């Protein structure tokens, strides 16, 4: 047995219906998503390199690298001992330094 509804009952069933209300801040969230743009590589890179932790880490890396090279240069900077002059003086009978001006002209 099927119950048949009267047209009046169907129309009267709509009497208590209220307008649907959206959730709070729904409009704000929708507008935020609409305004959100695709971020380009430049924007992502700029955001990444402006972070203080990254800037500090890069700065410390270069300071450490420079310190390493300076210390390495100081440790390996032994004065060069030039033993060629005494050896050359042995073969020069007059013991004249070729880089100095002679005191007497021959």
DRENPA-3360 file (N, C-alpha, C; in nm, 2 decimals, always signed):
BEGIN
1 = XXXXXXXX = +0.08/-0.12/+0.00/+0.00/+0.00/+0.00/+0.09/+0.12/+0.00 ~ +0.06/+0.20/-0.10/+0.14/+0.32/-0.11/+0.05/+0.43/-0.05 ~ +0.13/+0.51/+0.03/+0.06/+0.63/+0.08/+0.07/+0.74/-0.02 ~ -0.03/+0.80/-0.05/-0.02/+0.92/-0.14/-0.03/+1.04/-0.05 ~ +0.06/+1.13/-0.08/+0.06/+1.26/-0.01/-0.03/+1.36/-0.08 ~ -0.10/+1.43/-0.01/-0.18/+1.53/-0.05/-0.09/+1.65/-0.09 ~ -0.13/+1.72/-0.19/-0.05/+1.84/-0.24/-0.04/+1.94/-0.13 ~ -0.14/+1.96/-0.05/-0.14/+2.05/+0.06/-0.04/+2.01/+0.16;
9 = XXXXXXXX = -0.02/+1.89/+0.19/+0.08/+1.84/+0.29/+0.22/+1.87/+0.24 ~ +0.24/+1.85/+0.11/+0.37/+1.87/+0.05/+0.41/+2.02/+0.06 ~ +0.32/+2.11/+0.03/+0.34/+2.25/+0.03/+0.36/+2.30/+0.17 ~ +0.28/+2.25/+0.27/+0.29/+2.29/+0.41/+0.42/+2.24/+0.47 ~ +0.48/+2.13/+0.41/+0.61/+2.08/+0.47/+0.72/+2.18/+0.45 ~ +0.71/+2.27/+0.36/+0.81/+2.37/+0.33/+0.80/+2.50/+0.42 ~ +0.70/+2.50/+0.51/+0.68/+2.62/+0.59/+0.79/+2.64/+0.69 ~ +0.85/+2.54/+0.75/+0.94/+2.56/+0.86/+1.09/+2.57/+0.81;
17 = XXXXXXXX = +1.11/+2.58/+0.68/+1.24/+2.58/+0.62/+1.30/+2.72/+0.64 ~ +1.43/+2.73/+0.68/+1.50/+2.85/+0.70/+1.61/+2.86/+0.59 ~ +1.66/+2.98/+0.57/+1.76/+3.00/+0.47/+1.89/+2.94/+0.53 ~ +1.97/+2.87/+0.44/+2.09/+2.81/+0.48/+2.20/+2.91/+0.51 ~ +2.27/+2.90/+0.62/+2.37/+2.99/+0.67/+2.51/+2.92/+0.65 ~ +2.60/+3.00/+0.59/+2.74/+2.94/+0.57/+2.81/+2.93/+0.70 ~ +2.92/+2.85/+0.71/+3.00/+2.84/+0.83/+3.07/+2.98/+0.85 ~ +3.11/+3.01/+0.97/+3.18/+3.14/+0.99/+3.31/+3.14/+0.91;
25 = XXXXXXXX = +3.35/+3.26/+0.86/+3.47/+3.29/+0.78/+3.48/+3.21/+0.65 ~ +3.37/+3.15/+0.60/+3.37/+3.08/+0.48/+3.41/+3.18/+0.36 ~ +3.35/+3.29/+0.36/+3.38/+3.39/+0.26/+3.52/+3.43/+0.26 ~ +3.58/+3.45/+0.38/+3.72/+3.49/+0.39/+3.81/+3.38/+0.34 ~ +3.78/+3.25/+0.37/+3.86/+3.14/+0.32/+3.85/+3.13/+0.17 ~ +3.73/+3.15/+0.11/+3.72/+3.14/-0.03/+3.79/+3.25/-0.10 ~ +3.78/+3.37/-0.05/+3.86/+3.48/-0.11/+4.01/+3.46/-0.10 ~ +4.05/+3.41/+0.01/+4.19/+3.38/+0.03/+4.25/+3.28/-0.07;
33 = XXXXXXXX = +4.17/+3.18/-0.10/+4.21/+3.08/-0.20/+4.21/+3.14/-0.34 ~ +4.11/+3.23/-0.36/+4.11/+3.29/-0.50/+4.22/+3.38/-0.52 ~ +4.26/+3.45/-0.41/+4.37/+3.55/-0.43/+4.51/+3.48/-0.43 ~ +4.52/+3.36/-0.37/+4.64/+3.29/-0.37/+4.69/+3.26/-0.51 ~ +4.81/+3.31/-0.53/+4.87/+3.29/-0.66/+4.98/+3.18/-0.66 ~ +5.00/+3.13/-0.78/+5.11/+3.03/-0.79/+5.24/+3.10/-0.76 ~ +5.32/+3.05/-0.68/+5.45/+3.11/-0.65/+5.55/+3.08/-0.75 ~ +5.62/+3.17/-0.80/+5.73/+3.15/-0.90/+5.86/+3.10/-0.83;
41 = XXXXXXXX = +5.95/+3.05/-0.91/+6.08/+3.01/-0.85/+6.15/+3.13/-0.79 ~ +6.14/+3.24/-0.85/+6.21/+3.36/-0.79/+6.15/+3.39/-0.65 ~ +6.02/+3.39/-0.63/+5.96/+3.42/-0.51/+6.00/+3.32/-0.40 ~ +6.00/+3.19/-0.44/+6.04/+3.08/-0.34/+6.19/+3.10/-0.31 ~ +6.28/+3.13/-0.40/+6.42/+3.15/-0.38/+6.44/+3.27/-0.29 ~ +6.37/+3.38/-0.31/+6.39/+3.50/-0.23/+6.34/+3.47/-0.09 ~ +6.23/+3.40/-0.07/+6.19/+3.37/+0.06/+6.29/+3.28/+0.13 ~ +6.35/+3.19/+0.06/+6.44/+3.10/+0.12/+6.57/+3.17/+0.17;
49 = XXXXXXXX = +6.63/+3.25/+0.08/+6.76/+3.32/+0.11/+6.74/+3.43/+0.21 ~ +6.62/+3.48/+0.24/+6.61/+3.58/+0.34/+6.58/+3.53/+0.48 ~ +6.58/+3.40/+0.49/+6.57/+3.34/+0.63/+6.69/+3.37/+0.71 ~ +6.68/+3.42/+0.83/+6.80/+3.45/+0.91/+6.89/+3.33/+0.94 ~ +6.83/+3.21/+0.96/+6.91/+3.09/+0.99/+7.00/+3.06/+0.87 ~ +6.95/+3.07/+0.75/+7.02/+3.03/+0.63/+7.13/+3.13/+0.61 ~ +7.10/+3.26/+0.63/+7.20/+3.37/+0.61/+7.32/+3.35/+0.71 ~ +7.28/+3.32/+0.83/+7.38/+3.29/+0.94/+7.47/+3.17/+0.91;
57 = XXXXXXXX = +7.41/+3.07/+0.86/+7.48/+2.95/+0.83/+7.58/+2.97/+0.71 ~ +7.53/+3.04/+0.61/+7.62/+3.07/+0.49/+7.74/+3.17/+0.54 ~ +7.71/+3.26/+0.62/+7.81/+3.35/+0.67/+7.91/+3.28/+0.76 ~ +7.87/+3.19/+0.84/+7.96/+3.11/+0.92/+8.05/+3.02/+0.83 ~ +7.99/+2.96/+0.73/+8.06/+2.88/+0.64/+8.18/+2.96/+0.57 ~ +8.15/+3.08/+0.52/+8.25/+3.15/+0.46/+8.36/+3.20/+0.55 ~ +8.32/+3.24/+0.67/+8.42/+3.28/+0.77/+8.51/+3.16/+0.81 ~ +8.45/+3.04/+0.83/+8.53/+2.93/+0.85/+8.62/+2.89/+0.74;
65 = XXXXXXXX = +8.57/+2.90/+0.62/+8.66/+2.88/+0.50/+8.78/+2.97/+0.49 ~ +8.75/+3.10/+0.51/+8.86/+3.20/+0.51/+8.96/+3.17/+0.63 ~ +8.91/+3.14/+0.74/+9.00/+3.11/+0.86/+9.09/+2.99/+0.82 ~ +9.03/+2.88/+0.76/+9.11/+2.77/+0.72/+9.22/+2.80/+0.63 ~ +9.19/+2.88/+0.53/+9.29/+2.92/+0.43/+9.40/+3.01/+0.49 ~ +9.36/+3.10/+0.58/+9.46/+3.19/+0.65/+9.55/+3.11/+0.74 ~ +9.49/+3.02/+0.82/+9.58/+2.93/+0.91/+9.67/+2.84/+0.82 ~ +9.62/+2.79/+0.72/+9.70/+2.70/+0.63/+9.81/+2.77/+0.57;
73 = XXXXXXXX = +9.79/+2.90/+0.53/+9.89/+2.98/+0.47/+10.00/+3.01/+0.57 ~ +9.96/+3.04/+0.69/+10.05/+3.08/+0.80/+10.14/+2.96/+0.84 ~ +10.08/+2.84/+0.84/+10.16/+2.72/+0.87/+10.25/+2.68/+0.77 ~ +10.22/+2.71/+0.64/+10.31/+2.66/+0.53/+10.39/+2.78/+0.48 ~ +10.40/+2.89/+0.54/+10.48/+3.00/+0.49/+10.62/+3.00/+0.55 ~ +10.69/+2.90/+0.54/+10.83/+2.89/+0.58/+10.92/+2.98/+0.49 ~ +11.01/+3.06/+0.55/+11.09/+3.14/+0.47/+11.18/+3.06/+0.38 ~ +11.19/+3.10/+0.26/+11.27/+3.02/+0.16/+11.42/+3.06/+0.19;
81 = XXXXXXXX = +11.49/+2.95/+0.21/+11.63/+2.97/+0.24/+11.71/+2.96/+0.10 ~ +11.78/+3.07/+0.07/+11.85/+3.08/-0.06/+11.99/+3.04/-0.03 ~ +12.03/+2.93/-0.07/+12.17/+2.88/-0.05/+12.25/+2.90/-0.18 ~ +12.20/+2.97/-0.27/+12.27/+2.98/-0.40/+12.38/+3.09/-0.39 ~ +12.36/+3.19/-0.31/+12.46/+3.30/-0.30/+12.60/+3.25/-0.24 ~ +12.60/+3.18/-0.13/+12.73/+3.13/-0.08/+12.79/+3.03/-0.18 ~ +12.71/+2.96/-0.25/+12.77/+2.87/-0.35/+12.83/+2.94/-0.47 ~ +12.76/+3.05/-0.51/+12.82/+3.13/-0.62/+12.94/+3.21/-0.57;
89 = XXXXXXXX = +12.95/+3.25/-0.45/+13.06/+3.32/-0.40/+13.19/+3.23/-0.40 ~ +13.17/+3.10/-0.38/+13.29/+3.01/-0.38/+13.35/+3.01/-0.52 ~ +13.27/+3.02/-0.63/+13.33/+3.02/-0.76/+13.37/+3.15/-0.81 ~ +13.34/+3.26/-0.74/+13.38/+3.39/-0.78/+13.51/+3.42/-0.71 ~ +13.62/+3.43/-0.78/+13.75/+3.45/-0.71/+13.76/+3.59/-0.63 ~ +13.69/+3.69/-0.68/+13.69/+3.82/-0.61/+13.58/+3.83/-0.51 ~ +13.50/+3.74/-0.50/+13.38/+3.74/-0.40/+13.30/+3.87/-0.42 ~ +13.27/+3.90/-0.54/+13.19/+4.02/-0.57/+13.05/+3.97/-0.59;
97 = XXXXXXXX = +12.96/+4.04/-0.53/+12.82/+4.01/-0.54/+12.77/+4.07/-0.68 ~ +12.72/+4.00/-0.77/+12.68/+4.05/-0.90/+12.57/+4.15/-0.89 ~ +12.49/+4.15/-0.78/+12.38/+4.24/-0.77/+12.41/+4.37/-0.71 ~ +12.53/+4.39/-0.66/+12.58/+4.51/-0.60/+12.67/+4.58/-0.70 ~ +12.67/+4.72/-0.68/+12.76/+4.79/-0.77/+12.90/+4.78/-0.72 ~ +12.99/+4.76/-0.81/+13.13/+4.75/-0.76/+13.18/+4.88/-0.70 ~ +13.27/+4.87/-0.60/+13.32/+4.99/-0.53/+13.43/+5.05/-0.62 ~ +13.50/+4.97/-0.69/+13.61/+5.02/-0.77/+13.59/+4.97/-0.92;
105 = XX = +13.61/+5.06/-1.01/+13.60/+5.02/-1.15/+13.73/+4.96/-1.19 ~ +13.74/+4.85/-1.27/+13.87/+4.80/-1.31/+13.94/+4.88/-1.41;
% end
